[in-house]
Amino acid sequence: MIVEPRTAPPEFPSEAPTAEEEKTLYGLMAEFEEHDQLLEAARRAYAAGYRRMDAFSPFPIEELAEALGRDYTPVPLITLLGGMAGGLGGYFMEWYSMARLYPFNIGGRPHNSWPNFIPITFELTILIASLSAFVAVLVLNRLPRLNHPVFNVPEFRRASIDRFFLCIEMQDPKFDREDTWRFLESLEPISVAEVWDE
């Protein structure tokens, strides 16, 4: 029996996207050795007009949020509104139940005896304010997010150890692959890498 070598099947255009086609560019990321370099790079990127960027550091850097242009966060306002809603809601709940639903005359006190309502009002103010802050932080940071495109860059493993990263996202209006790459290289990083979202 003679076995003839098989020839490769003819190539037809596949309708399913390949692994390369499924990848989309998330942005470009520069790696720095010192936190001062990252801070200066963030300032220069903001001055150059980039707005959709993020920085990663193994420890908090005091002026980094301002350097990235994030000097305002709505979390304190959401916390205040949540606390006010909790306090007013707690007071209304007690007033409505004591003065409207069950108006008992106890010791000749008025039905709207606000000193009695202070503990519950205070507790609900703190409870709703803290829950509002917690939920606001989760929602505004888009958490929980179990995977992020920057995790696909092998060098990013050191972001929690001893390296500092600046990532400029492709969604930035000023983003151009070549120009942004050249700009990041002008910041004198250790390396510049493409960040792919799979």
Secondary structure as GFF3:
##gff-version 3
##sequence-region A 1 198
A	DSSP	alpha_helix	19	22	.	.	.	ID=ss1
A	DSSP	beta_strand	24	32	.	.	.	ID=ss2
A	DSSP	alpha_helix	35	47	.	.	.	ID=ss3
A	DSSP	beta_strand	53	56	.	.	.	ID=ss4
A	DSSP	alpha_helix	64	67	.	.	.	ID=ss5
A	DSSP	alpha_helix	75	95	.	.	.	ID=ss6
A	DSSP	pi_helix	96	101	.	.	.	ID=ss7
A	DSSP	alpha_helix	114	140	.	.	.	ID=ss8
A	DSSP	three_ten_helix	149	152	.	.	.	ID=ss9
A	DSSP	three_ten_helix	154	160	.	.	.	ID=ss10
A	DSSP	beta_strand	164	169	.	.	.	ID=ss11
A	DSSP	alpha_helix	177	186	.	.	.	ID=ss12
A	DSSP	beta_strand	191	197	.	.	.	ID=ss13
###
